[in-house]
């Protein structure tokens, strides 16, 4: 569903990409890398959570600006939910086993669902048919499409340290 406005939202500075679009700086890409060192700095849970929170609050900001209060779950993959380590569910209230395709997710649950996608506990597309989508890629790539130009949400995301680039989701 191509929409008039679409963005790739990441923690990766586009100035650090090569001509093929590959990110060149050393950086973490997964929850599982907490405790490891990147560019001589250890990734702490607090640092991880700060970045993850920027993504989650940005989704809510885009959703609000589009005038939406819920999204539908599409194309759900949650095969590993029963075997996920408790650490991956730290600070998450929503139980991932409750997620179903075509579920309507209210704003109150969307923050945790964003976190579960980013932590690779599950993968799903979040959509409002013909109006809005949130898609997740590997390595902390997130794509949002909307019927709204969302200038306030873009400012919010950038203010939280994220980079917003015009780009349609490769998962359409």
C-alpha positions in Angstrom: 0.0 0.0 0.0 2.1 2.9 -1.2 1.3 6.1 0.8 2.0 9.7 -0.1 4.5 10.0 2.8 7.0 7.3 3.8 10.2 7.2 5.9 13.0 5.0 7.0 13.7 5.8 10.7 16.9 4.6 12.2 19.6 5.4 14.8 22.1 5.5 11.9 23.4 8.8 10.6 23.0 8.8 6.8 26.2 10.8 6.5 28.1 7.7 7.6 26.8 5.6 4.6 28.7 4.7 1.5 27.4 5.2 -2.1 25.6 1.9 -1.9 23.8 3.0 1.3 25.7 0.7 3.7 26.3 2.0 7.1 30.1 2.2 7.7 30.4 3.0 11.4 30.8 0.4 14.1 27.5 0.2 16.0 25.2 -2.3 17.8 22.2 -3.8 16.0 20.5 -6.0 18.5 19.3 -6.3 22.1 21.6 -9.4 22.4 24.6 -7.1 22.1 24.1 -5.4 25.5 27.4 -5.6 27.4 29.5 -5.6 24.2 31.8 -2.8 23.1 31.2 -0.6 20.1 33.6 2.2 19.1 35.3 1.7 22.5 32.0 2.2 24.5 30.1 -0.6 26.2 26.4 -0.9 25.3 24.5 -0.8 28.6 20.9 -1.7 29.2 20.2 1.9 30.0 21.7 3.1 26.7 19.9 0.4 24.8 16.6 1.3 26.5 17.0 5.0 25.7 17.4 4.2 22.0 14.5 1.7 22.0 12.3 4.3 23.8 13.1 6.8 21.1 11.8 4.4 18.4 8.7 3.5 20.5 7.8 7.2 21.3 8.3 8.1 17.6 5.8 5.5 16.5 3.3 6.9 18.9 4.0 10.5 17.7 3.5 9.5 14.0 0.3 7.7 15.0 -1.0 10.6 16.9 -0.2 13.1 14.1 -2.1 10.8 11.7 -5.1 11.0 14.0 -5.1 7.2 14.7 -5.6 5.5 18.1 -5.0 1.9 17.0 -3.3 -0.3 14.4 -4.0 -3.9 13.1 -1.4 -6.6 13.3 -0.4 -8.1 10.0 1.9 -10.9 8.9 2.8 -12.0 12.4 5.9 -14.2 13.0 6.1 -15.2 16.7 7.4 -18.8 16.5 10.0 -18.3 19.2 7.8 -16.5 21.8 7.5 -19.6 24.0 11.2 -20.0 24.2 12.3 -16.4 24.7 14.6 -15.6 27.6 13.0 -13.6 30.4 15.7 -10.9 29.9 14.2 -10.1 26.5 10.8 -9.3 28.2 12.4 -7.0 30.8 10.3 -3.8 31.2 7.6 -5.1 28.9 4.1 -5.6 30.2 2.3 -6.9 27.0 2.5 -10.6 26.7 3.7 -11.5 23.2 1.9 -14.8 23.2 -1.4 -12.9 23.1 -0.6 -11.3 19.7 -2.6 -12.5 16.7 -2.9 -11.6 13.1 -5.7 -9.1 12.6 -5.7 -8.1 16.3 -6.5 -4.4 16.9 -3.8 -2.9 19.0 -4.5 0.2 21.0 -1.9 2.9 21.7 -1.5 1.5 25.3 -0.1 -1.8 23.8 1.8 -0.4 20.8 4.8 0.8 22.7 5.5 -2.8 24.0 4.8 -4.3 20.5 7.4 -1.9 19.0 9.9 -3.0 21.7 9.2 -6.7 21.0 9.8 -6.2 17.3 13.1 -4.3 18.0 14.2 -7.0 20.4 13.5 -9.6 17.7 11.1 -11.5 20.0 8.5 -11.3 17.2 8.0 -9.6 13.9 4.9 -8.1 12.5 3.6 -5.3 10.4 1.3 -2.8 12.0 -1.2 -1.2 9.7 -4.3 0.9 9.3 -5.5 0.0 5.9 -4.7 2.6 3.2 -3.7 5.2 5.9 -0.7 4.1 7.9 1.9 1.4 8.4 4.9 0.6 10.6 7.3 -2.1 9.4 10.4 -3.4 11.1 13.6 -4.6 9.3 16.7 -6.2 10.6 19.4 -4.3 12.5 17.1 -1.6 13.9 15.5 -0.3 10.7 11.9 0.9 11.0 9.7 2.2 8.2 6.6 4.3 8.6 4.1 5.3 5.9 1.2 7.7 6.4 -1.3 9.9 4.7 -0.1 12.7 7.0 3.1 14.7 6.3 3.8 14.3 10.0 6.3 17.2 10.4 5.7 17.3 14.1 6.5 13.5 14.4 9.6 13.9 12.3 10.8 16.7 14.6 10.0 14.5 17.6 12.0 11.5 16.2 15.0 13.7 15.3 14.8 15.3 18.7 15.2 11.9 20.2 18.4 11.3 18.2 16.9 9.3 15.3 17.4 10.0 11.6 14.3 10.2 9.4 14.8 9.7 5.7 12.2 9.7 2.9 11.9 6.1 1.8 9.1 3.6 1.3 9.2 0.3 3.2 10.8 -2.6 1.4 8.2 -4.7 3.1 5.2 -3.4 1.2 
